[in-house]
């Protein structure tokens, strides 16, 4: 091969005749990917092997000539493989192997396969006039006998062979010409429904079929369907071209008559051996670093889809706009196919939870250096698993360049097919269902039908394809009117309206690419969803907020004799008046000490003293911090240091048994209550801090969530309004004071005139004791984490006792799907309320009343909707609002959002100002449904919840590593248990559990 010869061959492929310089970019001059593939095959025919990927890396004449020269030198002195070794012709009537892709399609027909039980199948319709059924049938039989693969059958052992005769020589004709146009169309649609997803009898040689529908006024519709086991897209084009030619009585190309696919495969196997070995090495090295397919939201798992049905959606880009987009592609030295692929990847990334993913790209690997190969019908498809890397927030131009470079590199190694890579990945992951189920098939360059077909048999009017184990299949077809871009998707697999939203965003992006600079980031967030997000940002400001203790004192002044607290541990009952008197004594004591705006620890035993201390601290314009007596000494010390505690209220029983942090003033509540109450109280405002509750921290140091009065007041008021709580209600307080559900237990029930039943510490896990109290005191309100209700119901079910509960509030952990039904069975007309949120955002932020029967599409009990004066957003790691159904981090906004005491750096990380509102980044995963419902999906980081307590695994790991002799530690959660693994150079570690008991919460150690 000479330089001038190469130059002339390239010039002949240019869309416009012109000379070309050595360094001119050939993509800018209009060479398409398909044209370059044909040049690759043309040069192979001339004995020069260069890869498509190598050519695309430097698309200039001088770059290509350098590659060709290297290839020629490599071949010097050697005979071509096909000259040195003659492969005898195979007998096609004897079984021969399937290609990798054929085998994958064949396996996908198995009913046991997820999204299987179907053919890889294409169905097409063409609308024409005056079609002669007899001529059509004759033409169809000419094709079936001319192209051997139209007589292929597939055997049980996974091989194929060619039959002497086709499956059927007759075509079915539906004569609806005497019906009205509407009736005829309805009947034709029923033909479509029968054929479009049918499973052909490939084991008997049924691999393609044609039917004809006749309409009034000599109109007709041609129905064509085909198993893609025997045809790629070019084969479809050939079939339609040859059908029109045979219909006209013309001869078909001699090169394709009786063409031998078996011999072709045998030759390629021998010729590609070295290339395949090199390619296998390339993919094996990359295997452990390859991602899976896009992490798209699913309505159900693939294996739950019992009947795989695809639906086609179409975007049309008009002729002028498409021509302009092709010009833009040249400006950026790329191809239209790469532009479409990058736009597709951009949309997929916006809906995907992973930002590195695989797209499955079929390409048609016809070795056209062999005579007549452009004229034959067979499946030459091979697959490429292309890694898409959208990390680091690239511009469109940057992403296009990344994808293009990766594709060009991968195209050098296609001899090891994507089917093999998928198998390797499935073996590594143990699951094949999500390896690469999203497809991009580019069919640009050649129209599906030519002018002869359109004239004789009609215009292309409808198509649908299906492929086993594929979720969404992107296809593109050019015609005289522009380009048709289609998505064939398994709609049952996806949430409502998600695929239409994605496709609409894709279409808008293509329009924008024709107008705007590509060196920018295009946000494909749907417009209607932007409006939804804007509504979430418009948080209603609180109307006349108050302090959380105000309602209690108002009620105490009017119904002082009413029972406020029943302390079952000490068998003490306090009226509203008595509780108020004691709380005001605590306030007077603190006021007398001139203590204001200070965090004061409550470290008494569980019971009425905690309530008295909390009310008194708040009334004196201070904030309370529960530091319960069950906590280890080191942890109590950390809490004091973190929150700046100088003062502690405790009781006689614990004063002598606990070791108190240095520089701490400790008061006995028994002494405080000797103080006369005072009416001269400081002004406490809703903006003042009310309490600090500790949550787990990644560094081993607990975090102090500080909440203002107005935030907690708003939550309590809204929940009370929704559940219609009254002074006749009774609530059993099963939550400890250092768990934020206790805030509602205290101020929610006491702020309405109801009664709070309190339990002693030793009964905090005694469900039988709770059941006795529920019955004895006719408890109407239950507020806890789900597992505590579960324990209560187990006791009630065993004893066959009906509970007097009227409202159950559950939050703090996953809610079992069985609980609503079980609660209904143990109560009469009891409301089941599910809530969620964060300690840092005032107890709860969302609410849903769960009614029976549960909707069939629920995978778990959802969060519901935001409470009044609060809002949610779902954000990705780039701090973008994510589309409906997409998983992201839950952000909470509104006046309930608090702060952290004593950790400014953490405040900056977790509390973000946006759109005039402070949002708390919860670290919880969740998503919005189409109707605005929020679904909780678990923790984003390494926190877990054990019986409602949020535990940072890192805190436990830090404590374990602080034990002498332990170098490393890992903690995992498994079925409600915490399991710790540690590494030590020492042969024996003593008393590690005792040490942890001194440093960690009791509820942590209990499950260790």
N, C-alpha and C positions, 0 to 999 in steps of 0.2 A: 504493500500500500504506500502510495506517495502522498506527500503533503497536499499537492494540488487536487488530488482525487478526493481526499477527505474534505477539503474546503468546498468543492463542488457538491458533494453529497449533502453537506450541511445547508448550503445555499438553496438546494432544491426543496428542502424541508421548511424554509422560511415562509410565513404567510404572505409576505410581499417580496417580490423579486428585487434584489439589491446586492451590492458587493458588501463585504464585511471585513473589518480590521482584525488583526490578530488578538487584540486585547478587549474587543467589544463584548459586553455581556450578552450572551445568546438568549437568555430569558427575556431581557429587555427588548430584543429583536423579535420576540414572539414565539420561540420554540416552547412547546408544551411538554409536560412530563411524558405523555403518551408518545409524542414524536421522538423524544430522546430514547425511550424504551425501544422504539423501532430501529433507531440508529444502532443501539447496543446489539440488537439481534442481527442487523445487517452486517455489522463488522464481525460478529461471531461467525457468520456465514463465510466471511472472507479470511477466517482463521485468526482473528484478533479478539482476545477476551479482555474487555474492560467492563467494570461494573457501573450500573446506573448511579449508585451512590458516589463513586469516585468522580464521575462526570459532573454531577450536580454540585460537588464541592467547589469546583472552579470552572464555571460554565463559559469558557472562552475558547477560541480556536487554538491559541498557543498552549493553553492548559490541556486540552484534549489531545493535541498532537504529541505532547510530552508523554501522556499516558499510553497512547498507542505505540509510540516508539519503544517504551519499556516492555510492553507486551510482546512486540515483535522480537526484541532481543531475547526475551525469555523463551520464545518458541524456536529460536534459530537452531538449526541442525536437528530438529525433532519433527517427526511426522505427527500430524493431527491424530487425536485418539481414534476418530472414526475411520481413518485410513489404515492405521496400524492394526485395528481389531475390527473385523467385520462381524456384526451381530446378525444372526439369521432371523428372518421374519417369524414372528410368533403366530400361532393359530388362535385367532380371536374367538373361535367357537369353543375353545377350551378355557377353563377358569384362569383368570390372571388377577394380580393384586390390585387393590384400591390404592389411590393416592392417600396421603395423610388427611387431606381435607375431605375427600370422599368418605374415608373411614369414619371421621368425626361426624359427618352428616348421617351416615348409616347407623352409627351407635345412637345418635340423637333421636332416631325413630322409635327407640325402645320406650315403652310406656312407663318404665320404672325410672327413667331419667327425669330430673327436675327440668321443667320447661321443655320436656321432650314429648315423645309420642306423636311427632309430626314430621312431615317431610321438610327438607330444605326445598322450598317450592316457590315458584313465581306464577302469578295469574295476571293476564293482561286482557284488555278489551279494546276493540277498534270499531268505530262507527263509520259505516260506508253506505253505498247505495248499489242496487242492481247486482248483488253478488250471486253468482250461479252456483248452487250447491253441488252439482255434479262436477263442474270444473274444479271447484275447491277440493272436493274429495279426491279427485284424480291427482291434483297438484300435491296434496298432502301425502299420498302414497308414493309419489315420485321421491319426495323428501325422505320418507321412512326407509326406502330401499337404497337411496343414495348415501345417506349418512348412517354408518353402522351404529353409532351410539344411540340412535333413536330406536334401536332394536335390542338395547342392552337389558340384561336382567341381572339381579343381584342375589347371590346365594347365601344360605344360612351360615356358611363358614367365613363370610366377610370377603368374598371374591366376586368377580363379575365376569360375564361372558356375553358374546353377541349371538343372538338367535337368527335363524334363517328368515323368519317372518316377523313383522311387527305385531304388537299385542292386538291391534284392531285396525282393519282397513276401511271401516265405515266411519263416517262422521255423523254425529247426531244433529238433526235439524229441528228447530222449534219454530213452528209456523204460527205466529201471533198476528198475522197480517190482517185478519178479519175483525180483530178487536179494536177498541178505541185506543188512542195513543197512550192514555193513562193506564189502561188495563194491560196493554202490551209491555209497557215499561215495568210495571209491577211484576209481571211474570218473568221478565228478563232479569230483574233483580234477584228473583228466587233462583235462577240459574247461577248467577254470581255467587249467591250464598252457598250453593251446593258445591261449586267448583273451587272457590277461592282458597279454601283451607283444607281441601281433601287430601287424603293420604293415598297416593297412587300404589297400585299393586306391583311394586318394582320387582318382587320375586317372580312375577309372571311375565315381566317384560313391559309392563305399563309404565312408561317414563315420560310420556307427553300426550296431550290430547287437544283436539279442536272440536268446537261445537259452533253452530251458526243459529242465530236468532233472526227471524224475518219479522219486520214491523210493517205497519200500513205505509202506503205511498212509496213502496219499493225500497224502503230503508232497511238496513241490516246491521247486525252487531256480530263481530267475530270474537269468540271466546277462546283464548289460548292458555293452557296451563302446562307446566313443565317441572319435573323433578330436577333440581339443580345439582344432583349427583352426576348428571350427564351434560351439563352445560354451564358455562360462565356467561357473563354479560355479552361478550363479543359473540358467543354462540347464539344467544337470543337474537342479536342483530343479524347474524348469518341466516338463522332459521327464517326470520321474517323476510329478509331479502330474497332468499331462495324460494320461499313460498310464493311471493309475488311473481318471481321470474317463471316458476313452473305453471302458475295460474295463467300467465300470458303465453305459455307454450314454448318458452325459451329453454335452452339447455343449461344445466348447472355446471359449475367448474369441474373439469376432469380431475384436478389434483385432489379434490376431497372425496371422490367416489371410492368407497370401500377403504377409506383411510384406516390404518391399523394403529389404534391407541395402545394396544398391548406391546407392540414392537417399540413404539415411541417411549413408553415408560421404561422398557428394558434398556434402551440405549442411554436414556438420561440417567438412569441409575449408575451405569458404568462411567459415563462422562463426568458426572458430578461428584464422584466418590471423594476425590481430594478436596474439592471445594466444600463438600458437606462436612468433612472432618475438621477443617479450619473453622467453619461456621459454628459447629457444635462447641468447639473450644471457646469461641467468643461468647456464646450465650451461657455456657456453664459458669464462666467467670462472673457474669453479670447477675446470675440467677438470684443469689441471696440478697441483692440490693434492689431487685425489681419490686415495684409496688403491685398492688392489685388494681382492679378496675375502679372507676369512680365510685365513691361511697355515697351513692344517691339514696334519698329517702325511699323506703318501700312501704306499701300498704300491707303486704304480706310477704312471707319468705317464698322464694321460687318453688320450693317443694310443696307449698300449700296451694299452688295454682293447679287445679285438676284438669282444666282444658285450656291449652295454649292457643289464644286467638290474638292475632296482630291487627292493629288499626293503623291506617295510613293517614298522615297529615302532610299537606303540601304547602310550600312557599314558592311563589313564582317571582322571578326577577326578570323584568322586561328586557327586550333586546338592547335598547339604548343604554339602560343602566348597567346591564351585564357587560356590554362592550366597554363602558367607562371603568367598571371595576377591574376588568382585565388590563386596561391601560395603567391603572393605579398599581396593580401587581407588578407590572414591568418597571414602574418607577422605583419600586422597592426591591427590584432584582429577585423576584420570586414568581411563582406560578399561581394561576387562579385556584388550583387544587389546594395549594398550601394556605391560601387566604381562607378558603372554606374550612379547612381542617383547624386552623388557628381560631377562627370564630367559633367553631363547634367546641373546641377545648375551653375557650373562654366562658362559654355558657355552662358547660359541664362543671368547671371549677366552682362557679358561683353556687351551684346546687350540691356540691360534693363536700363531704366532711374531711376528705383527704385532698391535699393540693398537689400531690404527685400520684399519678395514676396511669393505667394502661388504656390505650385505645386499640381495638382490634382492626387492623387494616388489611382487607383482602386486595391482592393485586393479581393481575392475570399474566402468568409467567409462560407465555407462548414463546418457545425458542424458534422464532420465525426465520432463523437461518436455514431451517429445514424446508424443503420445497412444499408449497401448498398449505403450510400450517395456518396461514391467515384465513383459509377458506373452510376449515373443518369445525364440526360441532363436537365438543368434548369439554370437560371441566379441567382447565389449566390453572385453577385458582390455587394460590398459596397464601398463607397468612403471615402478617408481621405484627408483633406486639410492640407497639410504639410507646415508649415512656414519655409522658407529658409532665413537665416540671413547671408548675406555676408558683413555686415558692419565691420569696423575696419580692413579691408584688411587681412583676415586670410590666412594662408598657406593652401595647399590642405588637409594636415592631420588635421589641426584645423577645417576646414570647414566640413570635413567628420565627425569628432567627434561631432560637433554642430548638424549636420543633424541627425546623429545616435541617439544622446541623445533625440532630439526633437521627432523623430519618435517613439522611444521606449516609451516615456512618452505618446504620443498621442494614441498609440496602446492599451493602457489600457482603452480608452474611445471611442471605435469605435461603441458602441451600439447606439450612437447618430450619425447618418450617415452624411457624408460630404454633401449630398444633402440637409439635413436640415440646416447645417451650411451655405451653399451657399444661401439658402432662407433667413436666418437671415441676412446675409451680404447684400444681394440685397435689403432687406427692409431698412437696415440702410443707404446704399449708394444711394438707389433709382435707381439702375441700376444693372442688372444681367449680362450684356454682358462681363464684364472683371473681374468677381470675381475670377474665377480659370479656364481659358480656355486652359491652357497648362498641358498636361497629361504625367505621367510617369507610364507605365504599364510593370511590370517585370514578365516575364513568364519563368524564368530559372528553371531548374530542370527536366522537362519532355519534351522530343522531341514532336513536333506537330504530327508526324506520326511515327508508329513503323515499324519494319522490314517486318511484314506481309503485311502491306499496301503498302510499297514500292515495294515489290515483285509482288503483285497482281494488284495494280492499278496505281503505278507510283511514281515518285519523285516529291516532293513539288517544284514548279517552279515559282509561282507568287502569291502575295496576296496584297490586298488593303482593308483598313477598313475606316469607316467614323463614326463620332459621332456628333450629333447635338450640336451646340454651342461650339465646340472645335476648337482651332486654330492649335495646333500642338500636335500630339499623338506619344509619344515614345513607341516602343514595342521591345521586345527581345525574340528570339527563339534560343534555342540550338539544334544542330544536330550533326551528326557524323563528320562533317568537322569543327566544332568550334561553333561560335555564330553569328547570324544574328541580327543586330541592325537596326531598321527601324524608320523613321520619316514619319508619314502621316500628311500632312499639306494642308491647304486651300491656295493654292498659290496666288489666286487673292487678298487675304487679305494683302499680304506682298510686300514690294518693290522688285524690280528686283534683283535677285541673292543673296538676303539676306539669305534665308534658306540654299541654297547650301554652302555659306560661313560659316554659323554656323555649318553645319554638317561636313564640311571638318575640321574645327577647333576642333570639338569634336573627330573626328577620330585621328587627330595628337596628341591630348592630351592623348588618350588611349595608343597610341604607346609610348609616353614619360613616362607614368606611369609604364610601364613595365620595364623601364630602369633607371629611376631617383628616387632620394630620394623624398618622399612626403612631407617632412618638408620644403617646399619652395612654392613660388607662381608661378603658371604656367600662362603665358600670352597667351591667346588663340586668340590674335589679328591676323587676316589672313595675310599671308606672302605677298601677292600681295598688300595689303593695307599698309603694312609697307613700301614698296617701294614708294607708293604714298606719305606717310608722309615725307619720306626722301626728296622727290622732293620739298615739301612745305618748307622744312628747307633751301633749296638751293636758297636763295634770291639773285637776281641779284643786284650787287652793282651799285650805280648811276654813270653814266659817265659824268664827268665835270659838277657837280651840280652848281647852281648859286643862287643868292638871289632873293626873290620874287619881288623886286622893280626894278631890273636891266633892264628888258626888257622895262618897261615903259619909263625910262630915255633914253634908246637907241632910241626908237621910237620918243620921244619928240625932240630929236636932229635932226631927219631927216624929220619929217612931223609935225612941230610945229603948223601949222595952223589948223590941223584937229581937229574936235570936240571930246573932251575926255569925258566931263561930262555935262549933262543937269540936272540942279537942278530945278524940277518943283515946289517946294515949294516956292522958291524965284525968280523963272523965270530968272535964271542965266545960261549962257552957258560958259563953260571954254574950251579953246583949250588945246592941249597937251602942247604947249609952256607956256601958262598962268598957267596951273596946275603945271608944272615943276618949274616955277619961284616962285610960292607961297610955294611949298614944300621945295625948297632950302632955302627960307627965314626962314622957321621953323628950318631947319637943322642948318643954320648959327647961329640962336639964341641959340640953345642948345649947339652947339660947343663952342660958345663964353662963355657959362656958365660952360664949361669944364665938361659937363654931358655926360657920356658914359656907355654903358652896364647897363642902368637903366630902370626899368619898368615905363612908363609914361602913366598916365591915360588920355583917351580922353573922355571928358564929355561935348561935344558940342551938339547943336541940330542936328537933322538928316539932312544930306545934304552934300554939297561940302566941308564944313569945316572939316568934319570927314576924307574925303579922303586926303585933304591937310595935316592934322595933322599926319595921319598914314604914308604917304610917307615921310614927313619931319623927323619924329621920326626914321624911319628905315634908312634913309640916314645918319643920325648922329650917327649910330651905337648904337641905343637904341632899346627897344622893346615896342610896344604899348599895352595898356590894355584898352579895351572898358569898361567904367563904365558909362553906359548911364544915362541920367538925369531923366528918368522915374523910376529909382530904388529907393527904400526907403532909408532914411538916414542911418538907422542901417545896412542895407545890404552893402551900399557903404563903410561904416566904416569898416565892416568885410573884404571886398575885399582889401581895402588899407592895413589893418593889415596883411592879409594873404600873399599878394604878395610883401609887402615891398614898396608900392608906397609912394614916397615923393613929386612927381611933378604931376600937373594936368594942362591940356590944356582945357579951356572952352571958352565960348563966353559971350558977355555982357549980353545977355538976361537971362542966367542962373546963372551968377556969383552972382547976387544980390538976387536971389530967392532960392538958395540952401544953406544948411549949410554944411560947409566943415570940414572933419576930422581934428583934431588938428595936429600940426607939419607937415602940408601939405602946399607946396608952390603952389599957383594957379596963372596961367598966362592966360591972355586974348589973344585969337588968333588974334583979331583985332590989338593988340599992337605988337604981334610977327611979323605980316606981314609987319610992318613998317621997319623991319630989312632988310638990303641989303643982297642979296643972296651971297653965297660964292662958289668958285670952289675948295677950299682947303678942301676936304672931307676926313674923316677918312676911312680906309679900313674896309669894312664889309665883312665877310666871310660866306660861306654857313653853317658853323658850328655854327654861332652865333644864339642866340634866336631872333625870329621875333615878336612874340606876345604871349599874355596870354589871354585865354578866359575862363571865369568862368563857371563851371558846378555845379549842385546841389550836396550837401553832406549829408550823413546819420546823421551826428551829428548836423545838423543845420548850420554848417559852410561851405560855398561854397568852391569848389576846383578850383585851378588855373591851367588849362592845358597849359603848356608852350611848344611851338613848335619852332623848328629851321627852318631857311630859307630853307635848302636843302629838308626837308621833305615836306613842303607846296609847294615848287617849283616843286618837282617831281610830286605831285598830279596834280597840275595845268597844267604842261607841258603834262602829259600823257592824261588827259581829253581833252585838246585842240587839241592834235594830233588825238585822236579818233573821235571827233565830227567835225574836220576840220574847226575850227573857223578861221575867217579872219578879216581883218581891216574893212570889210563892215558890220560886224555884230553889232547889237544893243541889249543890255541886259537891262531889267528892274529890278532894285535892290529892291526887296520887303522885303529882310531880314534885320533886325536890325544889327548894327555893332557888338553887343555882341553875335550874333549867327554866328557860323563859316562858314555858307554858304556865308556870306558877304566877307570872305577872297577871295573866287573865284570871287565874283561879282567885287571886286576892281581890283585884280591883274590878274585874268583870262582874262577879257575883255580889261583892259588897257595895258596888256602885249602883245596884238596882234594888237593894233591900232584901236580897235573898240570903241563904244560909250556906256557909262554907263548912264542910265536914273535913277535919284534918286527921291524919293518921301518924302514928309514931314511926321512927326510923326502922325499927325492927319488923314492922309490918309492910315495908315498902315493896316487897315482892310476894306478899301473901294474898293470893287471889281469893281464897276462901274467906278470909277476913273482910276483904272488900265487899264480897257478895253479901255477907251478913249486914254490913253497914248500909249498902244500897237498899236492902229490904227494910231494915229497921228504920232508917231515916227517910225512906221513900225518895231516894235521890233521883232527880229529873235530868240533870246535866252531867255528862261524862266528857272529860277533856284529857286526852293522853296520846301517847304514841301508839301505833297500831298493835304492837305485841302485847301491851297491857290489856287492851280490850279483848284480844284473843284469849288471854289467860282468864279474864272474867267470864267470857262466853263458854269456855270449856267447863268451868265450874257450874255455871247455870244450866248448861246442857246435860251435864252428868246428874244434876239434882232435879232436872225438869222444872226449873223455877222460871216464872215470868218476871222480867225486870220492869220496874216502873219508869225506866228512862224515857224521856220525851225528845231529847236531842243529844246526839253523840258528835263530838268534835275530835277528829283525828288528824294528826300531822306529825312531822318530824322524821318520817321514814316511809318506805314503800308500804302501800296499803294493800293487803291481800285481797284478791278479787272475790274470795269467798266470804269476806266479812259482811258485806251488805245483806246478803241472803241469810246468813246466820244470825245477824242482829235482828232482822225482821222476824225470824223464827222464835226469838227469845223476848220480844217486846210487842207492844201494841201501838202502831202508828208512831213510830220513833223516826225522827229525821236523822239522816246519815250525812254529816257535813265533812268533806275532805278539804284540808287547807295545807298551805306550805309557805315558804318564805325563808327568812334568815333572822337569826338573833340580832344581826346588825341593822335590821330594817323593821324593828318594832313587832316582834312576835310572829305575825302572819302578814302576807301580802296578797294572797289569792284565796278563792273560795269557790266550791262547787257543791251543790246538793245532789247526792248520788241517789238515783231512783231506780227501782226494779221494774222490768228486767234490765240488766246492763246491756248497752248496745253491743252488738256482735263484733263490731270493729275495734272495740277497746282491747288493747294489749295490757293496759294497767289503768288504775284510777288516775285520771288526769288532774292537773292543778286547777283547771277551770279558768276563771277570769280574775283580773285584779280587784282587790277591795277598793272602796271609794277613797279618793285622795292618794291612790298609789298607782303605779304603772310598771309594766314589764317591757323589756326589749330582749331580743335574742341576737347575740353578736358573735362574729367570728374573731379569730385571733388578730385580724387586721383592724378590728373595731368597726366593722361594717355590719349593719343590720342584715340578717340573712333572710332569704325568701321563706314563705310558708313551707312547712314540713321539714326544713333543713335544721339539723342539729347545730346548736351553738351554745355560748355561755349565757345564762340568764342574768340580766341586769335589772335591778329594782330601783325605781325612782319614786320621789314623793317626799312629803314631810316626815314620813316614818324612818327615813334613812338617817342613821346615826353616825358615829365615828369610832375610832379606837383611841383609848386613853393611853398616853405614854409611848406612842410609836408613830412618829410623823412620817417616816419613810413608808411604812405599811399603809398609812392613810393615803399617801400619794399613789400607791399602787392599786389600792382596792376601791377608792372613792373617786370617781371620775366626773368632772363637770362637762356637760354637753347640752346644748340647746337651753341654757339657762337653768339647768337642773343638775343636782348631784345624784349620780347613779352609783349604786353599790354593785360591784362585780362579785357575784355570789360564788363563782367556781362550780356551780351546779350546771349540768347540761340539760337542755330542754329545747322545745320547738313550739312554734305556733301552728295550729291547724288552720285550715281554710276559713273556718268560722270565727277565728280569734281565740279559740280555746288554747290554753297553755298545757303542754304535756311535759312532765318531769322525766328526765332520762338518766339520772344518776349523777355522780360526782365527776368533775373534770380533772381533779388533781388526785392526790393520794389519800384524801380524806375518805373515811368510811363512817357509816352510822351503825352504832350498836345500841339497840333499844332506844332509838331517838337521840342518843348522845353523839354529836359529831366529833369524831376522833381523827386526829392527824397521825397517820402511821409514822411520819417523820419524827414526831415527838417521842413516840415509843422507841424508835430506832436510836435516837439521840440518848435517851435514858439508858438503854442497854449498853451502848458503846461507852458510857461513862463508868461502867463497872470495871474494876481493875482486871486486866488480863484479856478483855474483849476488844478485838481490833475492828471488826466490821459486823453490821447487823442488817437484816432485812426482815420486815414484818408484812404479812399478808392477812387478808380477811377471807375466811372460808366458812360459809354457812353459819354466820353469826359467831364464829370463833376467830380469835386473833392468834396467828401462829408466828412465832419468832424464830428466825434462823440466825445463828451468829458464828463468827470465826474467831478462834483464839489459838495462839501459839502455845499456850499452856495446856497441859493434859487434863486439868480439872478446874472447873469454876464452881465455887461454892456460894450458896445462898443467893443466887441471882434473883429468884422469885421474891425473897424477902426484901432485897434491895429495891426491886421495882415497886413493891408494895409501899415503900417509904417515899417514892418519888412520883407515883402516878395515881390518877383517880382510882377509887375502889372499883367503879364499874368497868374500868379497863382491865384491871388485874383479875377480875372475876371471870373474864372470858379469855384469859391468856393461857 
